[in-house]
Amino acid sequence: MSYCVNCGVELAESSNKCPLCDTPVINPNIINPVSTPPAFPENIVIPKSTNNRFNAIIFSILLLIPNVVCVITNLLLTPDLLWSIYVVSSSAMFWFLFVLPFIMKSNKKYLTIAIDAIATALYIFIFYYYNSAQTGWFWKVAVPLDLGVFAGVALLAAYFSKKRPLAQSLIAVFSALTLLNIYICLIVNLYANVVIVTYITIIFGISSLILLLFFIAVEKNNKLKEWLSRKFFF
């Protein structure tokens, strides 16, 4: 027979609290079983970085197999015509641009951009060396464009290292595209020793400028920004 420690009323054996004063019933002679966590987790959680590297390794193996087949076929059937170098270089270029970022750590983004710039230059050099090495366009056009493009990518990566509003992000992107378009036109003109503004440059430049001015207006006008946010849900 048990009694409440507070008011002394008689308690039933199944009572968890006193029916009169609601005092919890605690019996020191009854040992409550303590639930212990299992030795091994029921759900295995793979870190995102490990999963990305695993996928990169699998994709690299799948990409390597056809390249090995192409090289062996080239050497056995047409050893005088090294066509497989174009297949291998294209696959290597694709690997550096799209697979390498999944292997590199996020704090190594500038190193990844530098490696991509070198890989792109080497890829273009292979076509230059085997087709038109006498023209010299690689050093006068390809290298400056490669450096300019990836320098712009590095600057955008630095700008987007912090979260930015949508309007500011679009302003930065269209500004970069406009400057890149002008830079490409300038490099081509210097190589050709002429001053030619192509129609593509004009069309792209005007379109980018219009969009740039539009998003600047959105950034400056709070009412317009709120209206667009409600209208397009951003």
ZAZA-134406 format. One record per residue: residue in one letter; y, z, x of N, C-alpha, C in turn; residue number from 1. Coordinates in pm, whole numbers, m for minus. Example, Ala and Ser with C-alpha at 12.3 -4.5 7.8 and 13.67 -1.06 7.14 Angstrom:
BEGIN
VODREN  resn     nyy     nzz     nxx    cayy    cazz    caxx     cyy     czz     cxx  resi
VODREN     a    m569     780    1319    m450     780    1230    m330     780    1320     1
VODREN     s    m225     708    1285    m106     714    1367       3     787    1290     2
//
This chain:
BEGIN
VODREN  resn     nyy     nzz     nxx    cayy    cazz    caxx     cyy     czz     cxx  resi
VODREN     m    m118       0      84       0       0       0     125       0      89     1
VODREN     s     222     m90      59     344    m100     137     464     m63      52     2
VODREN     y     567     m12     120     688      30      53     808     m29     128     3
VODREN     c     915     m52      56    1038    m106     116    1099      m3     209     4
VODREN     v    1138     m46     326    1196      45     425    1338      86     386     5
VODREN     n    1399      14     291    1537      42     253    1547     132     129     6
VODREN     c    1476      91      21    1488     166    m104    1359     239    m143     7
VODREN     g    1247     212     m74    1122     283     m98    1040     233    m214     8
VODREN     v    1080     122    m277    1004      71    m390     870      16    m342     9
VODREN     e     770      24    m425     636     m23    m390     634    m175    m390    10
VODREN     l     569    m229    m286     566    m374    m267     427    m429    m287    11
VODREN     a     418    m547    m341     290    m616    m349     253    m670    m211    12
VODREN     e     127    m697    m192      82    m741     m60     137    m880     m24    13
VODREN     s     164    m960    m126     215   m1096     m99     367   m1104     m95    14
VODREN     s     438    m991    m108     584    m993    m111     642   m1023      26    15
VODREN     n     742   m1112      27     815   m1141     150     946   m1066     158    16
VODREN     k     993   m1020      42    1115    m939      38    1106    m840     m77    17
VODREN     c    1189    m738     m72    1188    m634    m174    1243    m690    m304    18
VODREN     p    1173    m672    m418    1223    m724    m546    1345    m650    m597    19
VODREN     l    1372    m533    m539    1485    m454    m587    1612    m476    m504    20
VODREN     c    1599    m468    m371    1719    m479    m285    1717    m600    m194    21
VODREN     d    1616    m688    m207    1606    m813    m130    1595    m791      21    22
VODREN     t    1550    m674      63    1530    m650     205    1405    m724     251    23
VODREN     p    1412    m800     359    1292    m871     407    1180    m774     440    24
VODREN     v    1058    m817     411     939    m737     441     886    m778     576    25
VODREN     i     882    m687     669     831    m713     804     718    m615     832    26
VODREN     n     599    m668     850     482    m585     880     447    m606    1027    27
VODREN     p     469    m507    1111     440    m525    1255     293    m544    1286    28
VODREN     n     205    m513    1193      61    m529    1217      13    m671    1197    29
VODREN     i      98    m753    1133      61    m894    1110     130    m978    1216    30
VODREN     i      51   m1048    1293     104   m1132    1401     123   m1273    1347    31
VODREN     n     247   m1316    1344     276   m1453    1297     237   m1554    1404    32
VODREN     p     161   m1654    1368     122   m1754    1469     245   m1832    1517    33
VODREN     v     256   m1848    1648     367   m1921    1707     324   m2065    1731    34
VODREN     s     397   m2156    1671     364   m2298    1688     409   m2345    1825    35
VODREN     t     318   m2400    1898     348   m2451    2031     350   m2603    2029    36
VODREN     p     441   m2663    2103     445   m2809    2106     321   m2865    2173    37
VODREN     p     279   m2984    2133     161   m3044    2197     184   m3071    2344    38
VODREN     a      73   m3076    2416      84   m3099    2561     144   m3234    2593    39
VODREN     f     118   m3333    2508     171   m3468    2528     250   m3509    2404    40
VODREN     p     363   m3576    2422     442   m3618    2305     366   m3718    2221    41
VODREN     e     387   m3709    2090     318   m3801    2000     373   m3943    2014    42
VODREN     n     503   m3956    2031     566   m4088    2046     614   m4105    2190    43
VODREN     i     570   m4211    2253     611   m4241    2390     741   m4321    2387    44
VODREN     v     845   m4266    2446     975   m4332    2449     997   m4389    2590    45
VODREN     i    1007   m4521    2597    1029   m4588    2726    1179   m4605    2746    46
VODREN     p    1234   m4559    2859    1378   m4577    2883    1417   m4724    2877    47
VODREN     k    1538   m4750    2830    1585   m4887    2814    1586   m4962    2947    48
VODREN     s    1627   m4894    3055    1632   m4961    3185    1493   m5003    3231    49
VODREN     t    1394   m4915    3208    1256   m4948    3247    1204   m5063    3164    50
VODREN     n    1236   m5063    3034    1191   m5171    2946    1254   m5304    2986    51
VODREN     n    1382   m5303    3022    1449   m5426    3066    1387   m5481    3193    52
VODREN     r    1356   m5393    3287    1295   m5438    3412    1155   m5493    3389    53
VODREN     f    1081   m5430    3300     947   m5479    3268     956   m5619    3208    54
VODREN     n    1047   m5639    3112    1065   m5771    3051    1110   m5873    3155    55
VODREN     a    1197   m5831    3249    1244   m5922    3353    1129   m5965    3444    56
VODREN     i    1040   m5872    3477     925   m5904    3562     832   m6003    3491    57
VODREN     i     804   m5977    3364     717   m6066    3287     777   m6206    3279    58
VODREN     f     908   m6214    3249     973   m6344    3238     976   m6414    3373    59
VODREN     s     993   m6338    3481     995   m6398    3615     860   m6461    3648    60
VODREN     i     753   m6393    3610     618   m6447    3634     597   m6575    3554    61
VODREN     l     639   m6572    3427     626   m6691    3342     709   m6807    3396    62
VODREN     l     823   m6776    3455     909   m6880    3512     854   m6932    3644    63
VODREN     l     784   m6846    3717     733   m6884    3848     615   m6981    3838    64
VODREN     i     530   m6964    3737     408   m7044    3727     436   m7194    3721    65
VODREN     p     521   m7243    3630     545   m7389    3628     613   m7440    3755    66
VODREN     n     691   m7356    3820     755   m7400    3945     652   m7418    4056    67
VODREN     v     555   m7328    4065     449   m7343    4164     367   m7468    4135    68
VODREN     v     340   m7494    4008     265   m7615    3970     343   m7740    4010    69
VODREN     c     474   m7740    3985     557   m7857    4021     560   m7881    4171    70
VODREN     v     571   m7773    4250     575   m7787    4396     443   m7842    4448    71
VODREN     i     331   m7789    4400     199   m7836    4445     179   m7982    4405    72
VODREN     t     216   m8015    4281     202   m8154    4235     288   m8249    4318    73
VODREN     n     409   m8207    4349     499   m8288    4429     443   m8312    4569    74
VODREN     l     393   m8208    4632     342   m8221    4769     213   m8303    4775    75
VODREN     l     133   m8297    4670       6   m8370    4671      21   m8516    4631    76
VODREN     l     107   m8542    4532     116   m8678    4478     230   m8759    4537    77
VODREN     t     347   m8698    4552     464   m8771    4604     532   m8689    4713    78
VODREN     p     469   m8675    4828     528   m8591    4934     657   m8647    4992    79
VODREN     d     679   m8777    4978     801   m8836    5033     921   m8820    4941    80
VODREN     l     898   m8783    4817    1005   m8767    4719    1007   m8621    4671    81
VODREN     l    1102   m8545    4721    1106   m8402    4690    1181   m8377    4559    82
VODREN     w    1120   m8424    4449    1182   m8402    4318    1167   m8257    4270    83
VODREN     s    1068   m8187    4323    1044   m8050    4275    1157   m7954    4315    84
VODREN     i    1237   m7993    4415    1345   m7904    4457    1449   m7887    4345    85
VODREN     y    1463   m7990    4261    1557   m7980    4150    1504   m7885    4042    86
VODREN     v    1373   m7889    4021    1311   m7799    3923    1321   m7655    3970    87
VODREN     v    1287   m7633    4097    1289   m7497    4152    1431   m7442    4155    88
VODREN     s    1526   m7524    4198    1665   m7476    4206    1722   m7447    4068    89
VODREN     s    1687   m7529    3969    1735   m7504    3832    1675   m7374    3777    90
VODREN     s    1547   m7351    3803    1483   m7228    3757    1542   m7106    3828    91
VODREN     a    1569   m7121    3958    1628   m7011    4033    1768   m6980    3981    92
VODREN     m    1844   m7083    3950    1978   m7065    3895    1971   m6991    3762    93
VODREN     f    1878   m7032    3676    1860   m6966    3548    1821   m6820    3567    94
VODREN     w    1735   m6792    3665    1690   m6655    3691    1806   m6567    3736    95
VODREN     f    1887   m6617    3826    2000   m6537    3876    2103   m6508    3767    96
VODREN     l    2125   m6605    3678    2228   m6587    3576    2182   m6501    3459    97
VODREN     f    2054   m6513    3419    2011   m6451    3295    1905   m6342    3311    98
VODREN     v    1835   m6339    3422    1731   m6238    3441    1778   m6126    3534    99
VODREN     l    1849   m6163    3639    1897   m6063    3735    1979   m5951    3671   100
VODREN     p    2070   m5980    3574    2147   m5870    3514    2062   m5761    3450   101
VODREN     f    1940   m5796    3404    1853   m5695    3344    1788   m5606    3449   102
VODREN     i    1783   m5652    3573    1723   m5573    3681    1827   m5486    3750   103
VODREN     m    1946   m5541    3768    2052   m5467    3836    2102   m5353    3748   104
VODREN     k    2147   m5247    3811    2205   m5135    3739    2343   m5172    3687   105
VODREN     s    2384   m5101    3580    2511   m5134    3515    2631   m5112    3607   106
VODREN     n    2619   m5017    3701    2732   m4990    3791    2736   m5089    3908   107
VODREN     k    2646   m5186    3909    2643   m5289    4013    2687   m5425    3958   108
VODREN     k    2773   m5424    3856    2809   m5550    3790    2886   m5644    3883   109
VODREN     y    2970   m5588    3970    3046   m5675    4061    2954   m5737    4166   110
VODREN     l    2853   m5663    4209    2754   m5720    4301    2675   m5830    4231   111
VODREN     t    2642   m5809    4104    2571   m5912    4027    2656   m6038    4014   112
VODREN     i    2786   m6022    3989    2875   m6138    3977    2885   m6212    4109   113
VODREN     a    2892   m6137    4221    2899   m6201    4353    2771   m6279    4382   114
VODREN     i    2656   m6222    4349    2528   m6292    4371    2521   m6418    4286   115
VODREN     d    2567   m6408    4160    2568   m6526    4073    2659   m6635    4127   116
VODREN     a    2772   m6595    4185    2864   m6694    4243    2799   m6767    4360   117
VODREN     i    2730   m6692    4446    2663   m6754    4561    2549   m6843    4514   118
VODREN     a    2471   m6795    4415    2359   m6874    4364    2408   m7004    4300   119
VODREN     t    2520   m6998    4228    2575   m7119    4166    2622   m7218    4272   120
VODREN     a    2687   m7168    4375    2734   m7256    4483    2617   m7323    4554   121
VODREN     l    2510   m7248    4580    2392   m7305    4645    2324   m7409    4556   122
VODREN     y    2321   m7382    4427    2260   m7476    4333    2336   m7609    4333   123
VODREN     i    2468   m7600    4328    2549   m7723    4331    2535   m7793    4466   124
VODREN     f    2524   m7714    4574    2513   m7773    4708    2385   m7856    4722   125
VODREN     i    2276   m7815    4658    2151   m7891    4666    2171   m8032    4610   126
VODREN     f    2235   m8042    4495    2260   m8174    4437    2360   m8253    4523   127
VODREN     y    2457   m8184    4578    2555   m8248    4666    2488   m8301    4793   128
VODREN     y    2401   m8223    4853    2340   m8259    4981    2245   m8379    4965   129
VODREN     y    2171   m8381    4854    2071   m8486    4836    2124   m8611    4767   130
VODREN     n    2249   m8610    4724    2299   m8726    4650    2430   m8783    4705   131
VODREN     s    2530   m8697    4731    2661   m8753    4767    2731   m8666    4871   132
VODREN     a    2660   m8634    4979    2718   m8546    5081    2836   m8611    5152   133
VODREN     q    2843   m8743    5149    2949   m8811    5223    3083   m8805    5152   134
VODREN     t    3087   m8772    5026    3214   m8773    4953    3296   m8646    4976   135
VODREN     g    3232   m8535    5006    3303   m8411    5035    3353   m8335    4914   136
VODREN     w    3309   m8373    4793    3360   m8306    4673    3312   m8161    4662   137
VODREN     f    3203   m8128    4728    3152   m7991    4716    3252   m7890    4771   138
VODREN     w    3307   m7919    4890    3398   m7825    4955    3537   m7827    4892   139
VODREN     k    3577   m7943    4840    3712   m7955    4786    3722   m7921    4638   140
VODREN     v    3612   m7935    4564    3615   m7911    4420    3520   m7799    4378   141
VODREN     a    3393   m7813    4416    3292   m7719    4366    3316   m7576    4415   142
VODREN     v    3341   m7560    4545    3360   m7425    4599    3484   m7356    4540   143
VODREN     p    3602   m7424    4536    3718   m7358    4473    3695   m7324    4326   144
VODREN     l    3630   m7416    4252    3603   m7387    4112    3507   m7271    4096   145
VODREN     d    3404   m7267    4179    3307   m7158    4173    3374   m7024    4200   146
VODREN     l    3456   m7019    4303    3527   m6894    4336    3624   m6855    4225   147
VODREN     g    3696   m6954    4169    3792   m6924    4064    3727   m6874    3936   148
VODREN     v    3617   m6938    3897    3548   m6898    3774    3494   m6756    3785   149
VODREN     f    3425   m6727    3895    3363   m6595    3906    3466   m6486    3938   150
VODREN     a    3578   m6525    3998    3687   m6427    4013    3743   m6391    3877   151
VODREN     g    3755   m6490    3789    3800   m6463    3653    3700   m6376    3577   152
VODREN     v    3572   m6401    3597    3468   m6319    3533    3476   m6174    3581   153
VODREN     a    3500   m6156    3712    3512   m6020    3766    3633   m5948    3709   154
VODREN     l    3745   m6021    3693    3865   m5959    3635    3842   m5921    3489   155
VODREN     l    3773   m6008    3414    3742   m5974    3275    3647   m5855    3267   156
VODREN     a    3550   m5849    3359    3458   m5735    3361    3533   m5605    3388   157
VODREN     a    3631   m5612    3478    3712   m5492    3506    3796   m5455    3385   158
VODREN     y    3850   m5555    3315    3933   m5528    3197    3851   m5466    3085   159
VODREN     f    3728   m5516    3066    3643   m5467    2957    3557   m5348    2999   160
VODREN     s    3583   m5290    3116    3511   m5169    3154    3545   m5054    3060   161
VODREN     k    3660   m5062    2993    3698   m4966    2890    3700   m5038    2756   162
VODREN     k    3672   m4965    2651    3670   m5024    2517    3810   m5066    2477   163
VODREN     r    3822   m5191    2431    3951   m5246    2393    3950   m5286    2246   164
VODREN     p    4066   m5280    2180    4075   m5332    2042    4041   m5480    2040   165
VODREN     l    3996   m5526    1924    3951   m5664    1911    4061   m5763    1945   166
VODREN     a    4182   m5739    1894    4292   m5832    1919    4323   m5841    2068   167
VODREN     q    4327   m5727    2137    4353   m5728    2281    4241   m5798    2358   168
VODREN     s    4118   m5780    2314    4005   m5846    2379    4015   m5997    2366   169
VODREN     l    4049   m6045    2247    4062   m6189    2226    4181   m6246    2303   170
VODREN     i    4288   m6170    2313    4403   m6214    2393    4363   m6231    2539   171
VODREN     a    4288   m6135    2591    4243   m6143    2730    4152   m6263    2752   172
VODREN     v    4061   m6288    2658    3966   m6399    2673    4038   m6533    2668   173
VODREN     f    4125   m6552    2570    4195   m6680    2558    4295   m6700    2672   174
VODREN     s    4354   m6594    2722    4442   m6606    2838    4362   m6653    2959   175
VODREN     a    4244   m6594    2979    4159   m6633    3091    4115   m6778    3078   176
VODREN     l    4077   m6820    2957    4033   m6959    2937    4147   m7057    2961   177
VODREN     t    4267   m7022    2917    4383   m7109    2938    4414   m7125    3086   178
VODREN     l    4416   m7013    3159    4442   m7018    3303    4332   m7094    3376   179
VODREN     l    4207   m7073    3332    4096   m7145    3396    4107   m7295    3373   180
VODREN     n    4148   m7335    3255    4165   m7476    3225    4271   m7539    3314   181
VODREN     i    4383   m7469    3331    4490   m7517    3419    4442   m7523    3564   182
VODREN     y    4366   m7423    3605    4316   m7417    3743    4220   m7533    3771   183
VODREN     i    4132   m7563    3676    4038   m7675    3695    4114   m7806    3708   184
VODREN     c    4213   m7825    3622    4293   m7947    3628    4365   m7959    3762   185
VODREN     l    4418   m7847    3812    4489   m7847    3940    4396   m7884    4055   186
VODREN     i    4275   m7827    4058    4180   m7855    4165    4139   m8001    4163   187
VODREN     v    4110   m8053    4044    4071   m8195    4033    4183   m8287    4079   188
VODREN     n    4306   m8253    4042    4421   m8336    4083    4441   m8333    4234   189
VODREN     l    4423   m8216    4296    4437   m8207    4441    4329   m8288    4512   190
VODREN     y    4209   m8288    4456    4099   m8365    4517    4125   m8515    4505   191
VODREN     a    4176   m8556    4390    4200   m8699    4367    4334   m8747    4423   192
VODREN     n    4419   m8653    4473    4551   m8686    4526    4640   m8755    4423   193
VODREN     v    4623   m8717    4297    4707   m8770    4190    4746   m8653    4098   194
VODREN     v    4845   m8678    4017    4885   m8579    3917    4849   m8633    3780   195
VODREN     i    4736   m8590    3731    4686   m8638    3602    4653   m8516    3515   196
VODREN     v    4713   m8513    3398    4678   m8410    3301    4587   m8474    3197   197
VODREN     t    4462   m8438    3196    4365   m8502    3108    4390   m8461    2964   198
VODREN     y    4340   m8543    2872    4352   m8511    2730    4275   m8384    2695   199
VODREN     i    4164   m8363    2764    4086   m8241    2739    4168   m8118    2774   200
VODREN     t    4239   m8126    2887    4324   m8014    2928    4434   m7988    2827   201
VODREN     i    4496   m8095    2778    4604   m8079    2680    4551   m8018    2551   202
VODREN     i    4441   m8073    2499    4387   m8024    2372    4342   m7880    2385   203
VODREN     f    4267   m7852    2491    4218   m7717    2510    4332   m7619    2535   204
VODREN     g    4428   m7660    2615    4540   m7573    2646    4622   m7538    2524   205
VODREN     i    4654   m7641    2441    4733   m7616    2320    4657   m7529    2222   206
VODREN     s    4527   m7556    2206    4445   m7477    2113    4439   m7330    2158   207
VODREN     s    4417   m7310    2287    4411   m7173    2338    4546   m7103    2325   208
VODREN     l    4654   m7178    2349    4788   m7119    2338    4818   m7076    2195   209
VODREN     i    4781   m7160    2098    4803   m7126    1957    4724   m7000    1920   210
VODREN     l    4598   m6995    1958    4516   m6877    1929    4570   m6754    2001   211
VODREN     l    4616   m6775    2122    4672   m6663    2199    4795   m6606    2129   212
VODREN     l    4885   m6692    2085    5006   m6647    2015    4971   m6579    1882   213
VODREN     f    4868   m6631    1815    4826   m6571    1688    4778   m6428    1709   214
VODREN     f    4693   m6405    1808    4639   m6271    1829    4745   m6177    1887   215
VODREN     i    4842   m6230    1960    4954   m6146    2003    5034   m6100    1882   216
VODREN     a    5055   m6191    1786    5126   m6155    1663    5048   m6051    1584   217
VODREN     v    4915   m6064    1581    4831   m5966    1511    4843   m5830    1577   218
VODREN     e    4844   m5829    1710    4853   m5703    1783    4987   m5635    1760   219
VODREN     k    5093   m5712    1743    5227   m5655    1726    5256   m5615    1582   220
VODREN     n    5192   m5681    1485    5219   m5657    1344    5107   m5573    1283   221
VODREN     n    5136   m5446    1256    5033   m5356    1203    4989   m5396    1063   222
VODREN     k    5083   m5444     979    5046   m5484     844    4950   m5603     846   223
VODREN     l    4981   m5700     932    4893   m5816     944    4756   m5775     998   224
VODREN     k    4755   m5682    1093    4628   m5634    1149    4543   m5565    1043   225
VODREN     e    4607   m5479     961    4534   m5410     856    4483   m5507     749   226
VODREN     w    4564   m5608     716    4520   m5707     617    4399   m5785     668   227
VODREN     l    4402   m5826     795    4289   m5899     851    4166   m5810     861   228
VODREN     s    4186   m5682     890    4073   m5589     897    4005   m5575     762   229
VODREN     r    4085   m5566     656    4026   m5556     522    3964   m5688     478   230
VODREN     k    4026   m5797     520    3979   m5928     474    3852   m5972     544   231
VODREN     f    3844   m5947     673    3731   m5996     753    3642   m5884     806   232
VODREN     f    3668   m5760     766    3582   m5645     801    3566   m5626     952   233
VODREN     f    3676   m5628    1025    3668   m5596    1168    3775   m5495    1203   234
//
